Amino acid sequence: MKNFNKILALLIQPGLLLLPLLWATPAQAQSAATYSNSGAQPQTDVKCVLTACSGKVTNPEKATDANLDNYATLNLALLNGYASLKMPLSSTVPAYSRAGVVLSSSSGGLVDLSGVGEVRLSTYRTGVAAPVQRVVVERQALQAALSSTQRIPMEFLATAPFDQVRIEYYGLANVSLDPNLIYDLRVFYAYGIISTQAQQVAGYLSRFPTPAATDYATSIESNGVTVCANTATDHPERAVDASLDNYASFRTLLDVNCPATLQVHLEGTSPAGYQAGFVIGNGGLLDVSVLNNLKLTTYLGNQPQESASGTDLLRLTALPDNSGRYQVSFAGSKPFDRVEIQRTAALSVLDNLRLYYGFGIEPKAFRDLTPVLSDNPTAQAGTNYQTESNSLICAGCTIQNPERAADALIADSDYARIISTVGALGTQKLKIKLNGTGLAGNTAGIVLNNGGNLLSSSVLQNIRISTYSGASGDTYVESVTGSALIQSQILSGNRQEISFPTTRDFEWIELEIPNGVSLLNDVHVFYGFAEDRPFSFPSQVVPPILLPVELVQLTAVETTAGVLVRWSTASEKQSQHFVVERAVAAGTAATSFQRLGEVAAAGNTTQAHSYSFLDANVAPLTAPILYYRLRVVNEDGGENLSPVVVVKHQVGRGITLTVSPNPAAASEEVQLQVASPALENAVLHIYNTQGKLVRRLVNNARQRLQLQGLPAGLYHVVLLANSGQRLASQKLIIREP
């Protein structure tokens, strides 16, 4: 693959949702987070000549302690400053995962970056001195961090495994820093967000070892009669050959009555509901405006099926392998075996547009089929939504119908309104509760527009999105602001979603809008969401498996009782039973699947049927990722396997840690009791408020902790699995003697 070394923030462009390209295909999945929270000692580095140093790292241990709200601080000297911090993670993170750090400014007032050189992020492996991968944080993203005291994630896509993340903070060699400004950079923690996406997706490409002339066409026909021979497409055969890097191209549009067109044959027939589209590019950046000048059409044989054009219907996302390629597509509702792309206007950016290949791919490769929304059964003030205004001298600034952004109705006509007047100061905030929990690694976002109009990238500079946790939403988690960090995607009905990839669990999403911005004077807020969004566009595309059982849905969700596996069928032929199987994560792949149980099948039916199976034995498992599949057994003994679904296992669910007596005197003996299924190799760590490890005990059902030698104060008792994951924690107070 080509160079991945570019910060995610650099890939955000006006009106586009730019997804990282992982050539390890996406599917509906959940993501697991690994943090620098094991208490391991971090490494620091500054530039020093004799006793004079040009940088400083304060409290480095707080970036690796158990409290993710603690932070280390990187400080630059006035000239040619440098400071770095390398943080070990609690476990090794596999390739094609998100790697990053969470940062903020100590003052929030640095808006001028003159004197600041750059910030670099790197991944490392234990025992290897050289970095595995290194990127430079994009300038706008760095400014967002240095101008805010709120926690902002900075990340990139790691193409190789890693277990350490390093941040380097540089000043400029010949430029002095302003002594009246504070350049401190807070580092809260490093993280790796593991992609748990399945290893392949179903679908078809325009990919043939030996293309035939019937596998592509550039002519335009009407009622079976060729009305335009069309010579405005060069090398059409390259869009159907075996190489996905070859491409056809559109020429300059000279005749609006004979628009440049390319139709390609797919390897097979894509079922109804599959995403139909093309991978395109022009060697540079494409703006969302191209969608108004492109038209996609699906065919079954020679018969047109469906067409889509414009920002309301087409989806445009970048493939950020630095190749300048994008996918443009729409969700089809009918089967198709051909896809056609047509240029409908003389927009110069479409001159020499590259057309790599067409596709028909299952929808889970593009979106979360079961997102968590703010569709609460009831929308009550304080419980499901909260508003806040610090507007100054603005009688017309208000939030109308805030409950509509948090109620069960998801419709174009159901929205809250954040209204302000030009020239007003201050901001207004609308915080809405999700009808469920957003998990670390999920994409958090809001669907909105401004009075029915889309927002430009310049307007996004003024918006802040934050996440919160807790039943009342009072625990702040993290934020992003500005077009360099906020991802944007166009939806139907002139709606727009703005979002960011998270690093921690959350239940609330807050939108903060400044008053006085003319293009934000009437913001319509439809709903909030948490999506387990695929990291990438797929490369491993395989034909759909046609089973005697027509499986239309397979999901697995962890509950307090275990993992509930559900599936439904549209029809069955000679089916006897389903075997539910589970595998656990081991490195970057699943280990062998194990049989959990079986469920009787319907036999022969053309009616829809639904099934479920509860895996109640997941509590003892310490693997962060679980894989489930079905083995479909027929009456004749034949077997077929379903696709695999993935669950992020909440390690520690059902585990309780009891500390007594609490508070305790330094002379007392404290009982530490763990109530849970057997946990092999679990360890109890006791930290002080500075994040320093002061005691370490191997876990058993009941453990005794001697307090002699520990000063009075607050301590954190943390139960860790052998993988380094935190299973449970309790506070311990040692009283003054």
N, C-alpha and C positions, 0 to 999 in steps of 0.2 A: 504493500500500500504506500501511497504517497505520504508526505510529511503531515503528521497530525499536530505538530508543535504550535498550536495556536490556542490562546485562551478562549473559552466559550463566549465570553463577553464580546470578543472581537467579531463574532459571527452574527450578532444581532443587527439586522438592517431594517429600514422602515417597512412596516407592514408585513414582515415575514416572520414565520416561526422557523428558525434554523436549527435543525436537529443534528446532533453529532452522528457521523457516519461510523458505525461499528460494523466491521465485516464479520460479525458473529450474530446473526440475525435476531431481530426482535420478535416478541410475541407478547400476548397478554401475560403480565407477570407482576411481581412485586419486587422491591429493592431492599437490600439489607445494608445497614450502615455500620462501619467500623471506625472507631474514634481513637484519638491519642489520649485515652483516659485510664490507662493501666497503672499510672504512677511511675513508669519507667523514666529514667533520667534523660532529659533532652540534651542536645549538643548545641553550644553557642559559639559564635565566632565574630570578632571585630578586628578592625585594622589598627595596629599599634606600632608606633616607632618609639623605642625605648619605653618611657612611661606614659607617653601621650597617645591616647586612643581616639579614633574618629567616630566611634559609635558605642552604644551600650545596650545590653539586654537586661532588663529588670524582671525579677521573679520568673525565670524561665520554667521552673517546676510547675507553675500554675497552668501552663498550656498542656500539661500531661497528667494532671491530677484527675480525680474522679468527678469533680464538679465542672461541668461544661460552661458554667457562667463565670468561672475564674479566668484570668488572662495574664499573659506575659506582655511586656512592652518593649518594642524596638525603638531606639532613639538615635537620631543622626547628630553628629557634631556639626559645627557651623560650616565646615568646608570639607569636601571629599569624604563624606560620611559613609559608613558601611556597618551593617549589623545583620546577623543571620541566626536562625533558630531551626534546628532539625528535630522533628518530633516523631518518636516511634509510635506506631499504631498497635492496637491490642491484638491484631492478627494480620496475616498476609492477605492482601486484596488481589484478586485475580485480574488478568488483563481485560481491557475493554470495560473498565470501571471509571467512575468519576473520582478524581483526586483533587483535593483542595484544602483551603484553610478558611476560617471565619475571622474577619477583621473588623476593626472600627478605629476611628480617631479618638484620642483622649479628650480633645477639645471640641471637635466638630466644626471648627471654624476655618480650616485650611481649604480655600477655594483656588488659590494660586499655586500651581505646582512648580514654578520657577525655582530652581535650586534642587528639586527632587529629580534624581536620575530615573530609576525604574525599580520595579519589584519583580523578582523572578520566583517562580515556583518550580520545585523539582521533586521527583520521586526517586527513592533509593531502595536497595535490597540489603539486608544485613550481611555483612562480610564483604561487600563490594564498595570500593571507595568512590568510584565514578557514579554520577547520577544515571539512572535508567532513562529519564526523560526530563527535559527542562523547557519551560515556556516563560515568556515575558507577559505580564499583565498589561492589557490594553489601557491606554492612557485615560480614557473616559471612565473606565471601571475603577482605576486607582483613585481618580479624583472623587468618585462617589464614596469610596471608603474613607478618604482623608477629610472629607467635608461633613461626616456624620458620626455621631456617637452610637448609632444603632448598628447592630451586628449584621454584616454583609458577607455572604459566601463568595469566594473567588475560586474558580476551579477550571480544570481541563480534563480531557479524556486521556487516560493512561492506557497505552497500547501494550504494556508488559506488566507482569505482577510487581507489587511493591509492598513494603511494610514500614516505610518511613516517608515523611513529607517534609521538605525544607523550604523556608521562605527566606529570601535575601532582599535586603532593603538598601538601595544605593542612593547616595547624593551625587551631585555633579562635581567633577574634579576641579573646575575653575570658577565655580559660582558659589558664593557664600549664601547661607541661609539667612533669612530675615530673623534677627534675634528677638523680634517682638511676636513671632508666630510660634506655634507649637506643632512640631512635625512628628510627634510620637504616634506610633502605630501599634494598636493593641492586637494581640494574637490570642484568640480564645481556645481554639483547638484545630487540629488537622483531622481530616476524615477521608474515607474511601467509601463510595456508594457502589455496591456491587450490583452489576447487571445480572438479574436472574432470568433473563429472557431465554426462551427455548432455542434450541440450536438450529431450527429450520422453520420455515413457514411454507404454507401451501399456496400454489399458484402457477402461473405460466408466464413465460417471457417470449419475446420475438427472437428466439435463439435457436438457430439451426446449423448443424455441422456443414451441410451443403445446401445453401439456400436455392430455392427455385424461383423462377420469374413470377410464379403465382403467389409467392409469399409476401409480396409488396406491390403497392400501386401508387401512382402519383396523379392519375387522372381523376376527373370529377364526372360522376354519372348521375343521370336523372331518369328514373323509370327504366333502368337498364340500358339507356342510350348514353354514350360518351358525349358530353357537351364541352369538355375541355381536356385536351391531351396533357397539358401542364408540363412544362419543362423547367419550372422554377425550383425544383428540388434536385440537388446534386447527390450522386452516389447513394441512391435509396437502398441498394442491396446491402450496404454496410450496417443498416439498422436491423437486419435480420440474420447476420452471420453469428458465428460462435463467440466472437469477442465482444464483451460488453464495453470495451473502450473505443471501438470503432464507431463512426457516426456518419449519418447523412447530414445535409444542411439545406436551409432555405436560402434562396437568393433574395435580392432586393425585390420588393413587390412592385411590379410594373403595370399589372392589369387587375383591377379590382373584380372584374368578371371572371377571372381565372386565378384565384388565390393559390398560393403555394400550399400543397397538400401532400401528406404522406400517410398511407394506410399500411399497417403491418399485420401479418398473420401470427397468432400466438401458437405455442406448442400444443395447446389443447383448449377445450372449452371451459371458461371460467364460470362457475355457478352464479346465480343471482346473489347480490349482496357483496360481491367482490369489488375491490377498488380498481378502477380502470384508469390508465394513464401512460405517460411517457417520461423518460429521463432525458432532460434537455440541458443546454448550457450555451454560453457564448464566450467562454474563456474569462469572464469577469463576473460582475454582480448583476443580477436581474432584480428589478423592482416589481412590486405587486401590480403595477400598472400594466404589465404584459398580459395579465389575465383577461383584460378587456379586449385584447386583440388576438386571442387564441380561442379555438373551438375544438373540443374533443367529442368524438362520436364512436359508439361501439356498434359492432355488426355481429350477426350470427349468420355465417355464410355470406351471402351478398345482400342480406336484408338489414338495413339500419335498425338499431334498437333504441338507443338513447343518445342525447347530446347535452353538452354543458359548456357554458362560456361565462366569462365575467367573474368578478370577485365574489358574487353571491353563491356560485355553484362550484367553482374550481378551487382546489387547494394547491398552494405552491410552497414547498419547503426545500431548503438547501441541503445538499449532501456535503458536510464540512470536512472533506478530505483535502481541502485546498485545491480541488480540481475545477471549481467553478460550475459544478453540476447541480441540478435541481430536479425534483420530481413534481410534475403537475398532474393532477388526477381528480376524480370524483367518484362517489360511491354509486355503483350501478345497482339497479333493482331487477335487471333481467340478465339471463346468460349471454355470453358473448365469446367469440373466438378471434375477433379482429378489433384493433383500435386505430382510430384515425385522428391525426392532429392537423389543423388547418390554420393558416395565418389569415386573419380577416381585415387587417389594416396595415398601413405603411409606416408603422412605428419603427424608427431607425434601429432601436435596440434589438429588433428581430431580424435585422439583416445578418445573414450568415449564421442564423441560429442553428446550433448543433442538436441533432436528434439521435440519441444513442440507442434506445430500444423502447419498445412498448411493453406493457405488463398488465396482467390481471391477477391480483394478489388478495388473499383473505384479509378481512378488515382489521383483525387484531394486530396486524403488523403496522397499523397506522394510528390506532387510537385505543384507549381503554374502553372496553365494552361495558364495564360496570363501575363508572366513576362514583365518587362520593360527592354529593351536591348539598347545597344549603336548602334542600327541600324539606324543611321541618314540618311535621304534621300541624303544629301550631306555631305561630310567630309572635312571641311575647317579648316586650321590652325588657332588657336586662338578661333575660334567659336565652333568647335566640338572636337578638341583635342589640347593638349599643351604638349610640351616637355621641359625638363630642365636637364642640366648636370652640376655637379660640379666636373667633373673628373680631377684628378691631374696626370700629366705626363702619359697620356694614349692616344696616337694618334689613336689607333684602337677602342676606345670606342665610340659608336654611336647608334642612334635609326633609323632604316631603316623602311620606309613605315609606319609611325605612323598612317596615315589616314585609313589604313586597319582595325585597331581596332575600328574605329568609323564610318565605312560606312555601307550601307544597306545590304551588302553581308555577310551572316553568313555561312561560309563554312570552311572545314578543310584546304583548300589551301589558305585561305585569312587571313593573320596575319601580325602584326608588329613584328619587331625583335629588341631586346635590346641586343647589342653585347658589350662584354668587353674582356679584356685580363688578364691572370693570373698575379697577382702581382700589378695590378693597384689599385689606391686609389680613394676615392670619390664614388658618387652614380649617378644613372640616374633615371629620373622620367618620366612616361608617364601618363598623365591625359586625360581621355576620358569622353565625355558628353553623358548622357543617352538620349534616344528619349522619354523623359517623366520625371516624378518626382518619386524618391524613397521615400516612406513614412516612418516616424518613426516606428521602429519595423520591417521593411523589412530587408531581408538579402542582403547585398551589396557584390559584388564579381567580380572576374576576371577569365576568362578561359584561361589557358596557358599550356605550357610545356617547357622543355629546349631541343631544338634541336630534338624534337620528343620523348624525354624521360620524365618519370614522376619524380616529385620532392619528396625527402624523407623528413621526419620530421626534420632532422638536417639542411637541406637546408632552410626550412621554417623559421628557426630562424633568417635568414638574410633579410627577406622580410617584407615590411611595406605596408599596405593597408590603404588609407585615403579617406574620403568623403568630398565633398565641395558643397556649395550651391551658388545660384546666376547665372544669365545668363552667366557671364564670368568666373564662377568658382573661384572667388577670396575670397570667405568666407569659411575659414576652419571650419569643423564641428567636426570630431573625427577620431581616428586611432586605428589600432591594429598591433602588430608585434609579431613574434615568434610563434612556434608551440603550445605553451600553450594557445594562444588566436585565432589563425587563424584556421578556420575549413577547411577541405580538403575533396574532393570527387573525385573519379575516374570517368571519362566519356569515351565514345567510342573514338576510334582513338588515344589512348594514350594521351588524353587531361585530364586536371585536373582543377577543379575549386577550388579556394581559396576564402574564404569569412568570414564575421562576421555579427552578428546581430546588427543592428544599434539602436540608441536611438533618432535620429532627422531626419527630412526631408533632402533630398540631391538630387542633379542633376548631380554631377560629381563623378567619382571614379578615384583615383590615385594609381598607382603601383610604388613603389620605390625599385630599385634593386641595391645592392652594386656592385661595380666593383671588379675584382680580385678573385671572387669565382669560382672555376673551374666548378662546377655543375650549375652555373648560367651564363655561358659565352655566351649563345645564346638563350635567352628567347623568345619564340614565344607567342605573346599576340593576342588572337582571338577576344574577345569582353568583355565588362563589362555588369553587369546585376543588377537589383533590383528585388527580388522575395518576394512575400508574402508567405513565406515558412511555412508549418505547423510546430508547435512546437513539435509534438509528433507522436507516432505511435498509431493507434486507438485501443480502447477496445470495444466500443459500435458499433458493426458491425451488421447491420440488413439487411434482404433480400431487394433487389431492388424492388421499387414499379412499377408494370407493369400497365401503364395507357393506356386507349384507344388511347391517344396521345403519340407517341414515342418522348419524349423530349430528344434532343441530346445536347442542350446547353442552359444555363441560366446564364446571367451575369448582374451585376449592377455596374455602374461606375458614380461617381459624376463629373459633368461638371459645367461650369459657369452658365448654364441654369437650372440646377437641377440634379437629379439622372436619368440617362438613363438606363432603363431596357430593355435588349435584350434577345430574345430566338429564338430557331429554332427547328423545328420538322422534323423527317424523314418520318413519316406517321401519318395520323389521321383517326379515325373511329367515325362517328356520333358526331363530336365535334361541339359545337355551338359557344361558346366564352370563352375567358380567362378573369378572374378577377385578376387585379394586386392588391396585398395587401402589407401593410407596418406595421412594428412594430418598436418600439424604445427600446433602452437598458434601463433596470431598474435593477440595481444591477448586478447579474450574468446571467440574462436571459432576453428574450424579453417579453414585455407586450403583451396584446392581439393585434392581427392583425386588421388593419382597411382597408376598401375598398377604393381604390384610383380611379379606373376606369376600363373599360373593353375594350377589343379588339376582334373583330369578328374573329372566327376561320374558317378554310378551309372546315370543314364538313367531307367529305370522300375523302381521297387522299393517294396515295402511293408515292407522290412526296415531296421533301423537301420544306419547307416554313420557312420564317424568319419574325419575328415580333419585334416591339419595342414600348415602352411607356415611356414618359417623366414625371417624378414626379417633377413638377416645384415649389412645395410648401415646400421645405426643409429648406429654409433660416431661418425661425423663430425658427427652432428646435435647442435646445441646447444639446440634447443627442449626445454623441460622436459616437455612433454606431447605424446604421439603418439596419433593416432586411427586406428582400423582398421575396415574394413567389407568385406563381400563383395558382389560383383556376380554375381548368379546368372543365367547365360546358358542359355536353353532351346534345344532342337533347332530350333525355328522362328525363332530369332533374337531372341525376346523377352527382355527383361531385367528383373530386380527387384533392389532393394537391401535388404540386411539392416540391422538396427539397428547403431549404432556402439558399439564398445567403446573404452575409453580406457586408456592405459598411462602411468605416470609414468616418463619416460626418465631413467635414472641417467647424467646428463651426466658424462663423464669416465671411464666404464667402459672399461677397456682402455688408458687413457692412463697412461704412466709418466713421471715427472720424475726425472732423475738429476742430482745435484750432485756435482762432483768438482774438486779434492780436497776432502775434508770429514772432519775439520776442516781449515781453511786459515789461513795467516798473512795478516795485513793487507796484506802486500806482494805476495801472490800474485794470479793471475788465475784465477777459478773458471769452469769450463765448466758451463753449464746446458743439458741435452739433454732434449728432449721426444720420446718415441717414441709416435706415434699417427697416425691418419689426419689429413689436412689440417684444420687448425683456423683458420678465418678470423678475423682481428681479435682473437685471443687475446692476453692481456697477462700478463707476469710481474711480480708485486708482491713486494717484499721488505720485511718488517715487523720491527721490533725487539720485545722482550718487552713493551713498553708499548703495542703495537698501532700504533705510528707508522710510516707509510710512509716508507722511507728510499731506495728505488730503484724505478724503474718501467721495464720493458723490453718492447718489442714482440716477441712470440714469433716465432721461426723454429726450424727443426729443431735448430740448435746456437747457443747464445747465450753471449757472454762477459760476465762480471760483474767489474768492477773494484772492489776492496775498499778502496782508499785512502779515508781519511776516516771509515771505519766503526770504532768502538771494538770491542775484543774483547768477545765474549759470544755469546748465542744469538739466532738470527734465523729467521724463517719465510719460506720461498720459496713463493709461492702462484701457481698458474696460473689465471687467470680468463677465462671466455668473455666475448664482447662483451655478453652479457646481465647480466654481473656474477656469474654462478654460478661457484662454485669447482670446477675440474676436477681438480686435483691439488695436492699440497703436499709439501714436504720441509723438514726442519730443517737449518740451516747454522750451524756453530760456527766463529767466528773466534778463533784462539788469541792469547794474549798474546804480544807480540813478544819 
